[in-house]
Amino acid sequence: MILREELEEREYKVLSPFAAKTAETKGRKYEEEKCHIRTDYQRDRDRIVHSKAFRRLMHKTQVFLAPEGDHFRTRLTHTLEVSQIARTIARALALNEDLTEAIAMGHDLGHTPFGHNGESFLNEKHPGGFKHNVQSLRVVEVLESAGKIAGRGMNLTFEVRDGILNHTGKMNPSTLEGWVVKFSDRIAYINHDIDDALRSGVIRESELPKDCVKVLGHDHRTRISTLVNDIIKNSYGKDRIIMSENCSFYMEKLRTFMFDNVYHSKIVKKDEELDKIRNMIFTLYDYFNNNPNELFAEPSAIEEFGIEEIVKDHIAGMTDRYALNLFSTLFIPRGWKS
């Protein structure tokens, strides 16, 4: 039997000197007894995977609004793809794979229904604004629990919480493992969104920028392999995670192409459909703000955080189909039945 102490000792022997060592974690907010078998980062990963917020990702949109096809990505499949890319990079660089995986599994827990459009509309409606990475941190620190532990939330380690918060935006993760997830998130969504857009017919392969295709690759697997290997080659033995200027330039150019031709495409997201979703989120927000007794929240939570914060939590936690069904139940009249 391999015990936790042995795993922690092994990290010092096999991991890079720049890797985060579990035994050196800055710890949890609330003290708790260590597991005899799993390291702290392994426990964090398990807590995230077993959470309700993680399960709901399977019914949250990635790009296409409430897609009916079986093969379009969701937040859950996106999360798994990010995790696999990040683990590959972490393993090749001898970084802490358990920490990397925990961050990857938790990075999108706070995402709204209807993808980034839902995020934008909730940011517009909620007085405090809304960012999915901040909400992801709130999910693990406040909204989810990990059983009978001291305090509230999942009580994750500092390094996992830091990586979740800083996986996007201008803030920098404090660990190389967090940086790996930050790069992996972008590699994953650019490439799998191209795959979905090609499958749906929104774009054609011949429309992809030819210089990007020449440098990064002609297909999904080749582009990911090119970017992953570039990061590994340029980061090996260093105290930072970097991509070559060449690959970084063409990945960013491909990302710009996706914004122009897919993310902001009127074919994918017609103005009238976006207006409906905006109206749905605004209407549900106002409804629960005026009917706090219908929220799944303790009165003490409403008193502590304020009604608007709890309403925001409730809507952000919804899946696409739950929001659609709830809106229909509350605001769409039904025919009379005897």
NORLIN-V746990 format. One record per residue. N is the residue number from 1. RES is the residue in one letter. PHI is phi in radians with two decimals (999 if undefined). PSI is psi as a letter, one per 40 degrees, with the letter a starting at -180 (NA if undefined). OMEGA is omega as a letter, one per 30 degrees, with the letter a starting at -180 (NA if undefined). Layout:
n->[N & N]
res->[RES & RES]
phi->[PHI & PHI]
psi->[PSI & PSI]
omega->[OMEGA & OMEGA]
This chain:
n->[1 & 2 & 3 & 4 & 5 & 6 & 7 & 8 & 9 & 10 & 11 & 12 & 13 & 14 & 15 & 16 & 17 & 18 & 19 & 20 & 21 & 22 & 23 & 24 & 25 & 26 & 27 & 28 & 29 & 30 & 31 & 32 & 33 & 34 & 35 & 36 & 37 & 38 & 39 & 40 & 41 & 42 & 43 & 44 & 45 & 46 & 47 & 48 & 49 & 50 & 51 & 52 & 53 & 54 & 55 & 56 & 57 & 58 & 59 & 60 & 61 & 62 & 63 & 64 & 65 & 66 & 67 & 68 & 69 & 70 & 71 & 72 & 73 & 74 & 75 & 76 & 77 & 78 & 79 & 80 & 81 & 82 & 83 & 84 & 85 & 86 & 87 & 88 & 89 & 90 & 91 & 92 & 93 & 94 & 95 & 96 & 97 & 98 & 99 & 100 & 101 & 102 & 103 & 104 & 105 & 106 & 107 & 108 & 109 & 110 & 111 & 112 & 113 & 114 & 115 & 116 & 117 & 118 & 119 & 120 & 121 & 122 & 123 & 124 & 125 & 126 & 127 & 128 & 129 & 130 & 131 & 132 & 133 & 134 & 135 & 136 & 137 & 138 & 139 & 140 & 141 & 142 & 143 & 144 & 145 & 146 & 147 & 148 & 149 & 150 & 151 & 152 & 153 & 154 & 155 & 156 & 157 & 158 & 159 & 160 & 161 & 162 & 163 & 164 & 165 & 166 & 167 & 168 & 169 & 170 & 171 & 172 & 173 & 174 & 175 & 176 & 177 & 178 & 179 & 180 & 181 & 182 & 183 & 184 & 185 & 186 & 187 & 188 & 189 & 190 & 191 & 192 & 193 & 194 & 195 & 196 & 197 & 198 & 199 & 200 & 201 & 202 & 203 & 204 & 205 & 206 & 207 & 208 & 209 & 210 & 211 & 212 & 213 & 214 & 215 & 216 & 217 & 218 & 219 & 220 & 221 & 222 & 223 & 224 & 225 & 226 & 227 & 228 & 229 & 230 & 231 & 232 & 233 & 234 & 235 & 236 & 237 & 238 & 239 & 240 & 241 & 242 & 243 & 244 & 245 & 246 & 247 & 248 & 249 & 250 & 251 & 252 & 253 & 254 & 255 & 256 & 257 & 258 & 259 & 260 & 261 & 262 & 263 & 264 & 265 & 266 & 267 & 268 & 269 & 270 & 271 & 272 & 273 & 274 & 275 & 276 & 277 & 278 & 279 & 280 & 281 & 282 & 283 & 284 & 285 & 286 & 287 & 288 & 289 & 290 & 291 & 292 & 293 & 294 & 295 & 296 & 297 & 298 & 299 & 300 & 301 & 302 & 303 & 304 & 305 & 306 & 307 & 308 & 309 & 310 & 311 & 312 & 313 & 314 & 315 & 316 & 317 & 318 & 319 & 320 & 321 & 322 & 323 & 324 & 325 & 326 & 327 & 328 & 329 & 330 & 331 & 332 & 333 & 334 & 335 & 336 & 337 & 338]
res->[M & I & L & R & E & E & L & E & E & R & E & Y & K & V & L & S & P & F & A & A & K & T & A & E & T & K & G & R & K & Y & E & E & E & K & C & H & I & R & T & D & Y & Q & R & D & R & D & R & I & V & H & S & K & A & F & R & R & L & M & H & K & T & Q & V & F & L & A & P & E & G & D & H & F & R & T & R & L & T & H & T & L & E & V & S & Q & I & A & R & T & I & A & R & A & L & A & L & N & E & D & L & T & E & A & I & A & M & G & H & D & L & G & H & T & P & F & G & H & N & G & E & S & F & L & N & E & K & H & P & G & G & F & K & H & N & V & Q & S & L & R & V & V & E & V & L & E & S & A & G & K & I & A & G & R & G & M & N & L & T & F & E & V & R & D & G & I & L & N & H & T & G & K & M & N & P & S & T & L & E & G & W & V & V & K & F & S & D & R & I & A & Y & I & N & H & D & I & D & D & A & L & R & S & G & V & I & R & E & S & E & L & P & K & D & C & V & K & V & L & G & H & D & H & R & T & R & I & S & T & L & V & N & D & I & I & K & N & S & Y & G & K & D & R & I & I & M & S & E & N & C & S & F & Y & M & E & K & L & R & T & F & M & F & D & N & V & Y & H & S & K & I & V & K & K & D & E & E & L & D & K & I & R & N & M & I & F & T & L & Y & D & Y & F & N & N & N & P & N & E & L & F & A & E & P & S & A & I & E & E & F & G & I & E & E & I & V & K & D & H & I & A & G & M & T & D & R & Y & A & L & N & L & F & S & T & L & F & I & P & R & G & W & K & S]
phi->[999 & -1.68 & -1.62 & -0.96 & -1.03 & -1.20 & -1.12 & -1.15 & -1.17 & -1.11 & -1.01 & -1.20 & -1.52 & -1.95 & -1.55 & -1.06 & -1.10 & -1.63 & -1.34 & -1.33 & -1.68 & -1.03 & -1.15 & -1.84 & -0.98 & -1.31 & 1.59 & -1.83 & -1.15 & -2.12 & -1.14 & -2.64 & -1.18 & -1.22 & -1.43 & -1.30 & -1.91 & -1.63 & -1.32 & -1.09 & -1.22 & -1.13 & -1.13 & -1.07 & -1.02 & -1.13 & -1.10 & -1.17 & -1.10 & -1.54 & -1.44 & -1.17 & -1.07 & -1.16 & -1.13 & -1.18 & -1.07 & -1.17 & -2.05 & -1.99 & -1.14 & -1.62 & -2.16 & -1.34 & -1.28 & 0.78 & -1.17 & -1.71 & -1.20 & -1.33 & -1.87 & -1.33 & -1.18 & -2.09 & -1.07 & -1.24 & -1.16 & -1.04 & -1.03 & -1.17 & -1.20 & -1.06 & -1.06 & -1.19 & -1.11 & -1.13 & -1.15 & -1.07 & -1.14 & -1.07 & -1.14 & -1.15 & -1.64 & 1.00 & -1.66 & -1.39 & -1.17 & -1.16 & -1.11 & -1.01 & -1.15 & -1.07 & -1.09 & -1.07 & -1.15 & -1.77 & -1.17 & -1.99 & -1.05 & -1.63 & -1.19 & -1.37 & -1.18 & 1.12 & 1.06 & -1.22 & -1.18 & -1.08 & -1.07 & -1.11 & -1.22 & -1.23 & -1.10 & -1.23 & -1.50 & -1.32 & -0.97 & -1.52 & 1.32 & -2.65 & -2.33 & -1.16 & -1.21 & -1.15 & -1.19 & -1.06 & -1.14 & -1.11 & -1.04 & -1.41 & -1.60 & -2.28 & -1.39 & -1.70 & -2.26 & -2.13 & 1.46 & -1.51 & -2.03 & -1.16 & 1.29 & -1.97 & 1.36 & -1.44 & 0.99 & -1.38 & -1.20 & -0.99 & -1.13 & -1.22 & -1.10 & -1.10 & -1.15 & -1.11 & -1.13 & -1.82 & -1.30 & -2.52 & 1.51 & -1.54 & -1.29 & -1.83 & -1.09 & -1.56 & -2.16 & -1.13 & -1.09 & -1.14 & -1.13 & -1.04 & -1.15 & -1.05 & -1.18 & -1.14 & -1.04 & -1.21 & -1.02 & -1.15 & -1.25 & -1.07 & -1.35 & -1.34 & -1.26 & -1.09 & -1.03 & -1.17 & -1.17 & -1.17 & -1.10 & -1.41 & 1.51 & -1.15 & -2.25 & -1.97 & -1.01 & -1.19 & -1.52 & -1.10 & -0.95 & -1.12 & -1.21 & -1.15 & -1.11 & -1.10 & -1.44 & -1.62 & 2.34 & -1.57 & -2.45 & -0.97 & -1.15 & -1.20 & -1.11 & -1.11 & -1.06 & -1.06 & -1.22 & -1.12 & -1.14 & -1.14 & -1.12 & -1.07 & -1.07 & -1.49 & -1.84 & -1.04 & 1.31 & -1.98 & -1.65 & -2.62 & -1.83 & -2.40 & -2.06 & -1.08 & -1.03 & -1.11 & -1.17 & -1.08 & -1.10 & -1.34 & -1.17 & -1.17 & -1.14 & -1.16 & -1.10 & -1.08 & -1.02 & -1.18 & -1.12 & -1.26 & -1.93 & -2.25 & -1.06 & -1.87 & -1.26 & -1.26 & -1.31 & -1.28 & -2.32 & -1.17 & -0.97 & -1.18 & -1.26 & -1.13 & -1.09 & -1.13 & -1.20 & -1.04 & -1.10 & -1.10 & -1.15 & -1.10 & -1.18 & -1.13 & -1.05 & -1.14 & -1.08 & -1.28 & -1.11 & -1.61 & -2.32 & -1.10 & -1.17 & -1.65 & -1.46 & -1.51 & -2.47 & -1.24 & -0.95 & -1.14 & -1.20 & -1.12 & -1.17 & -1.28 & -1.78 & 1.68 & -1.07 & -1.15 & -1.16 & -1.22 & -1.09 & -1.03 & -1.03 & -1.13 & -1.25 & -1.08 & -1.38 & -1.23 & -1.51 & -0.99 & -1.23 & -1.14 & -1.08 & -1.10 & -1.17 & -1.15 & -1.05 & -1.09 & -1.13 & -1.40 & -2.19 & -1.86 & -1.17 & -2.00 & -1.15 & -1.28 & -2.17 & -1.40]
psi->[h & h & i & d & d & d & d & d & d & d & d & d & d & d & i & i & e & e & i & h & h & d & e & e & i & e & a & i & d & h & i & i & h & i & i & d & d & i & i & d & d & d & d & d & d & d & d & d & d & e & i & d & d & d & d & e & d & e & f & h & i & c & d & h & h & f & i & e & i & e & e & i & i & i & d & d & d & d & d & d & d & d & d & d & d & d & d & d & d & d & d & d & e & f & i & h & d & d & d & d & d & d & d & d & d & e & d & e & d & e & i & i & i & f & a & d & d & d & d & d & d & d & d & d & d & h & d & e & i & h & h & d & d & d & d & d & d & d & d & d & d & d & d & i & i & f & a & g & i & i & a & i & a & e & f & i & i & d & d & d & d & d & d & d & d & f & e & i & a & e & i & h & i & e & i & d & d & d & d & d & d & d & d & d & d & d & d & d & d & d & d & d & d & d & d & d & d & d & d & e & e & d & i & i & d & e & e & i & h & d & d & d & d & d & d & d & i & e & i & d & d & d & d & d & d & d & d & d & d & d & d & d & d & e & e & h & e & i & f & i & h & i & i & i & d & d & d & d & d & d & d & d & d & d & d & d & d & d & d & d & e & c & d & e & h & e & d & d & g & i & d & d & d & d & d & d & d & d & d & d & d & d & d & d & d & d & d & d & d & e & g & d & e & e & i & g & i & i & d & d & d & d & d & d & e & i & d & d & d & d & d & d & d & d & d & d & e & i & i & d & d & d & d & d & d & d & d & d & d & d & e & h & i & i & i & h & h & NA]
omega->[l & a & a & a & l & l & l & l & a & a & a & a & a & a & l & l & l & a & l & l & a & a & a & l & l & l & a & l & a & a & l & a & l & l & a & a & a & l & a & a & l & l & l & l & a & l & l & a & a & a & l & a & l & a & a & a & a & a & l & a & l & l & a & a & l & a & l & l & a & a & l & a & l & l & a & l & l & l & a & l & l & a & a & l & a & l & l & l & a & a & a & a & a & l & a & a & a & l & l & a & l & l & a & a & a & a & a & a & a & a & l & l & l & l & a & l & l & l & a & a & l & l & l & a & a & a & a & a & a & l & a & l & l & l & l & l & l & l & a & a & a & a & l & l & l & l & a & l & a & l & a & l & a & a & l & l & l & a & l & l & l & a & l & a & a & l & l & l & a & l & a & l & a & l & l & l & l & l & l & l & a & l & a & l & a & l & a & a & l & a & l & l & l & l & l & a & l & a & a & a & l & l & l & a & a & a & l & a & a & l & l & l & a & a & a & l & a & a & a & a & a & l & l & l & l & a & l & a & l & l & a & a & a & a & a & l & a & a & l & l & a & l & l & l & a & a & l & a & a & l & l & l & l & l & l & l & a & l & a & a & a & a & l & a & l & l & a & a & l & a & a & l & l & l & l & a & l & l & l & a & l & a & l & l & a & a & a & l & l & a & a & l & l & l & l & a & l & l & l & l & l & l & a & a & a & a & a & l & l & l & l & l & a & a & l & a & a & l & l & a & l & l & l & a & a & l & l & a & a & a & l & a & l & l & a & l & l & NA]
